[in-house]
Amino acid sequence: MNWMKFNQNIAEEKQGKQMSVVDAYSPDRATGYAKKLFQMTVKGWGDAPEALKECAKRSRMSERSYERLMKGETKDPKTSVLGRVRKAYLDFCHEQVKRLQHEIHIEMAGSDDGSFEDLAAEAAALEQKSGKQKDGKK
């Protein structure tokens, strides 16, 4: 009997875990994007319901579905859910870069010393990079 247990352990060790396309679209990734988007959107203690509503709207989901996704209560979100939440997250990040560029340009107009030139160039590079990520290119 002991030899049977020994052979079973060897077979289990050889199998290991193989990466597949399904692993890339795991529920954890969708939950991670949902949590990040919510944390970036919420501004304070009393703002959570409004932030939840905005995140759900951006992701084209109901508020309850988005909340369940954030809490990990959704057992197997479809790849379309991951795609919508990821797109909403990337769109939000792209908007933040645009806001940052706007603030930099306002500061550049107010000061003549050229101290914001490097920052403006970095923000432009970040915008280009975030635009490619948003479009699905790397």
Secondary structure, 3 states (H helix, E strand, C coil): CHHHHHHHHHHHHHHCCCCCHHHHCCHHHHHHHHHHHHHHHCCCHHHHHHHHHHHHHHCCCCHHHHHHHHHCCCCCCCHHHHHHHHHHHHHHHHHHHHHHHHHHHHHHHHCCCCCCHHHHHHHHHHHHHHHHHHHCCC
